[in-house]
Structure formats: C-alpha cells, structure tokens
C-alpha cells in the first residue's frame, strides 16, 4: 500500500509539472509566437526595420557598405520599398542578398566583416520569451511557492 501511494503521488506530481509546462507553452505561443510571426510576415515591417538600421548605421563602421541577408521571397518587395522610402539607395552601400533557407526577418553585417546581427522571427521570439517566461511562471503558479 505504501509503494502504491508513493507511486501515485509521484505520478500526480509528474502530471502537474507536465500540465504547467503545457499551459505555459500555450500562453507563450498566444502572447509571443503568433504575434511575432504575424509581424515578421509583413514585408513592409521588415523593410522598415532594414531602413531604420541602414539610416542609423554609422558609415565609419563599415567602409564597404552594409549587407542585409533577407528571405528570398521578400527580396523584391524589400528592394522596391527601399528604393522609394530610404535616403540611402541600394547603390549607396546597402547590399541585399536573398537567402532561400531564411524564414522571416533579416541578418545584417558590415560588408567584409565576420560578425552579423540577426533580426529574425526566431531570435525576436526567443529574446521576448527569455524576458517574459520567469514572470509568467511566477504569475501563473505563485501558489506553488
């Protein structure tokens, strides 16, 4: 009887942990992943971010211009947006590279440099989750403390 009760208790605790993780996952998905995915699907939003980065980028940081790596399916719309909206034209050092395997967002690096800055849907979601997850867990499960 003692072993059965102990086994039931352990099974219950495991089920509660699994349930809490699933609740957390669903809420995170609704609060972060869905909206971030929607925003990064908007080519105008992504092009606007690229425009802002290009306008704020310090020319002395990259003598050869700035390279942006963008999803292949967005490149034409981004080129069109930048040619109309930005003060820096594509001929003034903004270089766009299509990337077939990139989902949503972009990566930027100074031309000829080895480092890059990634502004993708996955990166942005991960960053927000890292900040919000501890607060969300505290909010949802504060009775457990």
C-alpha positions as CSV (number, residue, x, y, z in Angstrom):
1,X,0.0,0.0,0.0
2,X,2.9,2.4,0.8
3,X,4.6,1.8,-2.5
4,X,1.3,2.3,-4.4
5,X,0.6,5.6,-2.6
6,X,4.1,6.8,-3.2
7,X,3.9,5.8,-6.9
8,X,0.5,7.6,-7.2
9,X,2.0,10.7,-5.5
10,X,5.0,10.7,-7.9
11,X,2.7,10.2,-10.9
12,X,0.5,13.1,-9.8
13,X,3.5,15.4,-9.3
14,X,4.8,14.5,-12.8
15,X,1.4,15.1,-14.3
16,X,1.1,18.5,-12.6
17,X,4.6,19.5,-13.9
18,X,3.6,18.4,-17.4
19,X,0.3,20.3,-17.2
20,X,2.0,23.5,-16.0
21,X,4.6,23.3,-18.9
22,X,1.8,22.8,-21.4
23,X,-0.2,25.8,-20.0
24,X,3.0,27.9,-20.1
25,X,3.7,26.8,-23.7
26,X,0.2,27.6,-24.9
27,X,0.2,31.1,-23.3
28,X,3.7,31.9,-24.6
29,X,2.5,30.8,-28.1
30,X,-0.5,33.1,-28.0
31,X,1.3,36.0,-26.4
32,X,4.6,35.9,-28.3
33,X,5.0,33.4,-31.1
34,X,1.7,34.2,-33.0
35,X,2.0,38.0,-32.9
36,X,5.8,38.0,-33.7
37,X,5.2,35.6,-36.6
38,X,2.4,37.9,-37.9
39,X,4.6,41.0,-37.7
40,X,7.6,39.4,-39.4
41,X,5.4,38.1,-42.2
42,X,4.7,41.7,-43.1
43,X,7.3,42.7,-45.7
44,X,6.7,46.4,-45.1
45,X,7.6,45.9,-41.4
46,X,10.8,44.0,-42.2
47,X,11.7,46.6,-44.9
48,X,11.0,49.4,-42.4
49,X,13.4,47.8,-39.9
50,X,16.0,47.4,-42.6
51,X,15.5,51.1,-43.5
52,X,16.0,52.2,-39.8
53,X,19.1,50.1,-39.4
54,X,20.6,51.4,-42.7
55,X,19.8,55.0,-41.7
56,X,21.3,54.7,-38.2
57,X,24.3,52.6,-39.2
58,X,27.5,54.6,-38.7
59,X,29.4,54.8,-42.0
60,X,32.8,54.5,-40.3
61,X,31.8,51.1,-39.0
62,X,31.7,49.6,-42.5
63,X,33.7,51.1,-45.3
64,X,32.2,48.8,-47.9
65,X,28.6,49.3,-47.0
66,X,26.1,47.2,-45.2
67,X,25.0,43.7,-46.3
68,X,21.5,42.5,-45.5
69,X,20.5,38.9,-45.8
70,X,16.8,38.6,-46.4
71,X,14.3,35.8,-47.2
72,X,14.3,35.1,-50.9
73,X,10.5,35.5,-51.2
74,X,10.7,39.0,-49.7
75,X,13.7,40.5,-51.6
76,X,11.8,42.1,-54.5
77,X,9.3,43.8,-52.2
78,X,12.1,45.0,-49.8
79,X,14.1,46.3,-52.8
80,X,11.1,48.2,-54.0
81,X,10.3,49.6,-50.6
82,X,13.9,50.8,-50.0
83,X,14.2,52.4,-53.4
84,X,11.1,54.5,-52.6
85,X,11.5,55.2,-48.9
86,X,15.1,55.3,-47.8
87,X,17.6,58.1,-48.1
88,X,20.3,55.6,-48.7
89,X,19.7,53.9,-52.0
90,X,20.8,50.4,-52.9
91,X,23.7,52.0,-54.9
92,X,25.0,53.8,-51.8
93,X,26.2,50.7,-49.9
94,X,23.1,48.8,-49.0
95,X,23.6,45.3,-50.4
96,X,20.7,42.8,-50.3
97,X,21.3,39.1,-50.5
98,X,18.5,36.6,-50.9
99,X,18.6,33.6,-48.6
100,X,16.5,30.6,-49.6
101,X,16.6,29.0,-46.1
102,X,15.8,32.1,-44.1
103,X,12.2,32.1,-42.8
104,X,11.3,35.7,-41.6
105,X,13.3,38.7,-40.7
106,X,16.9,39.5,-41.8
107,X,20.5,39.5,-40.8
108,X,22.8,42.4,-41.2
109,X,26.6,42.8,-41.2
110,X,29.1,45.3,-42.3
111,X,30.5,44.4,-45.7
112,X,33.6,42.3,-45.5
113,X,33.3,41.7,-41.7
114,X,32.9,38.4,-40.0
115,X,30.1,39.2,-37.5
116,X,26.4,39.7,-38.1
117,X,23.4,40.9,-36.3
118,X,20.4,38.6,-36.6
119,X,16.8,40.1,-36.5
120,X,14.7,37.1,-37.3
121,X,11.4,35.9,-36.0
122,X,13.0,33.1,-34.1
123,X,15.6,35.5,-32.5
124,X,13.0,38.0,-31.5
125,X,10.6,35.4,-30.1
126,X,13.5,33.8,-28.1
127,X,14.5,37.2,-26.7
128,X,11.0,38.1,-25.6
129,X,10.4,34.6,-24.1
130,X,13.6,34.8,-22.1
131,X,12.4,38.0,-20.5
132,X,8.7,37.1,-20.0
133,X,8.9,33.4,-19.1
134,X,10.0,33.8,-15.5
135,X,7.4,36.5,-14.9
136,X,4.7,34.4,-16.5
137,X,5.6,31.3,-14.4
138,X,5.5,33.4,-11.2
139,X,2.2,34.9,-12.2
140,X,0.6,31.6,-13.1
141,X,1.9,29.4,-10.4
142,X,2.7,31.7,-7.5
143,X,0.7,29.4,-5.1
144,X,3.3,26.7,-5.6
145,X,6.0,28.7,-3.8
